[in-house]
Amino acid sequence: MVRPVPLVFDPELDLILERVVDVSPSDIWDAWTKPAQLVKWFTPAPWTTTNCEVDLRAGGRFFAVMRSPEGEEFSNVGCYLEVIPEQRLVWTNAMAPGFRPLEPAPPAHEGDFPFTAVLTLEKRGAGTRYTAHVRHANTDGRRKHEAMQFHAGWSAALDQLVAMVKKRRARKKPAKPTTKRRARPTK
């Protein structure tokens, strides 16, 4: 079995969000890899995700359109680098699908900067240790991402993911059967 390269956190270049959440790695995986689920939680409210495409394989395309509360849309395209179901998902916006480097990288609009995101899911009891490790090309990129409220935004999106999973789970649970009490015969 091939083991992933261990990641070393570099505070000058990287941002990280680590939490333990009370949903399974399988549920989180589905939320990240199924477009119909991803559009429901991916951007922190009041932003929305209006479109998403997932070609879930190394070299495959990730595409999402995020809409601001004012109606402005931002397209994001990236390339999956590593896909280990229910354990690790790695993608970058510095490459187009098929591992094609972007030039310039990435398309220019305020706030764009190249990064690679490594999502790691580890089972913890009935829940998951969720780690989003975002690696930037330079300190300027990390600072821009942090200034865009990385921790608050990615944390809010994770909260939305967990809420969506729990709501789906609640809808799937069968209703408890009700037992009717028989009236006692009177004498």
N, C-alpha and C positions, 0 to 999 in steps of 0.2 A: 504494500500500500504506500502510495506517495503521500508524504506529509507536507502540508502547506508551510511556506517559509514563515518563521515566527516574526511577528511585528514588534518593533521597538518604538515606543512612543517618543517622539522628538517634540518637546514643547515649543520650539521655534517654528516648526513647520506643520504640526498636526493639531487636530481638535478631536476630542473623544467624548462620547456619551455612553455611559455604562449604567445600566439599571437592571434590577430583577423585577420582572412583571409576572402577573399570575395568569398567563395564557401559555399554551404549549409552543414549542419550536415549530411544530407542524402548522399551527394556526398563523404564526407570524410569517412563516415561509409562504403560505398561500396568500397572505395579505400583500407581501412584497412581489409576488411573481404572477398573480392573476390580475390582469388589467381591470376587470369589473370590480375587484375589491380595492385595488390600489387607488383608483380615482376617488374613493369615498373618504380617504384619510391622509393622503400623501402630503398635502399642503396645509399648514396651520390655518384654521378659520380666522378671519373671514375670507382668506384666499381659497380658491378651489382648483382642482385638477380637472380640466375639461376633456382631455384626451390622453390615452396612454397605449403604447405598444410594447410588447415584451417578446423578444426572441431569445428564450432562455437556454443559451449555450455559450461556451467560450467563443468570442468573436461576434456574438449576436447583438442585436440592436435593442437599446433601451431608449424610448422616446416618451416624453411627457410634455404637456402644455399646461402651464400654471396661469391662472387668471387672478389679477389683483382685484380688490374691492371696487376699484375705479373702472374695471373692464379691460385694462391693459393685459395683453397676453405675452408670455415668455416661453419660448420653445426650448426644450433641453434634449439633447441627443447624446448618447454615450454608447460605450461598448462594454459588454460583459467580458471580464478577464478570467474569472473562475466561478464555477457553479458547483457547489457540493450541497445537494438537497438537504434542507432542514438543519444545516450546519454553518455554511459560509457562502456569502455572495459578494463578489468583488466586481466593481465597474468603475469606469473612468469617463470623464467628459473631454479628456485630452486626445481621444481617439474616436474615429467613426467606426461603424460596424465593419467587421472583417479585419480589425486591428490596423486600420488605415489612419496614420497620424493626421491630425487636423492642422490646417495652416490658413489663417492664424488660429491659434488654439486658445480658447474656443471662440465662437462667433461673438463679435463685440457688441455688448451693451453694458451699461453700468452694472458693476457687481460681478461680471464674468471673470473667472480665474480657473485655471486647470486644477483638477484634483482627482484623486482616486479614493473611493470609499470602500471600506472593508466591513461588511456586516457579519458578525459572528453570533451564533445562537448556541447556547449551552443549556441543556436540560438541568433544572434545579427543582427537585421535587415535582410538584404539579405545574411549575412555572418555567421561566426561561431567564437566564442571564443574557441580556441583550447588550451587545457592544457595537457601536458604530464608530469606527476609527477612520477619520477623514484626513488624508495625507495631501499636502499642498506642495507645489513646485518651489515656492519661495515664501519668505516671511510676509511679503506684501499680500499674497493670496490668502494666507492664513488670517492676517489682520482684517482683510476685507470680509472674509467669511464670518469671522467672529463679530465684526461690526454689524453684520446683517442679522445678528441675534441667533447664531448657530445653536447654542445650547437651549435657549428658550424655544426656538422654532422646531428643532428636531425632537425636543422633549414633548412639545405640544402635539406634534404629528404622531409620536409614539403613543401618547395618551389617547388620541383619536383612533389609532389602530386597535388598541386594547378595548376601547369602548365598542368599536364596530364588531370585534370578535365576540365579545360578551353578548351583545345584542343578537347576533346571529345564533350563538349557542342557546340563548334563551328561547328563541323562536323554534329551534329544533327539538327542544325537550318536550316529550309528550306530557299532556296534562295529567295530573294525578287523578286517578279514578275516585269518584265520589261514592260514598256508601250511603245508601238511604236507610234510615231507621224505620223499622216496622213499628207501626203503632201496636201497642199491647192491647189485646182484647180486653174489654171491660166486662166485669161480672155483672 
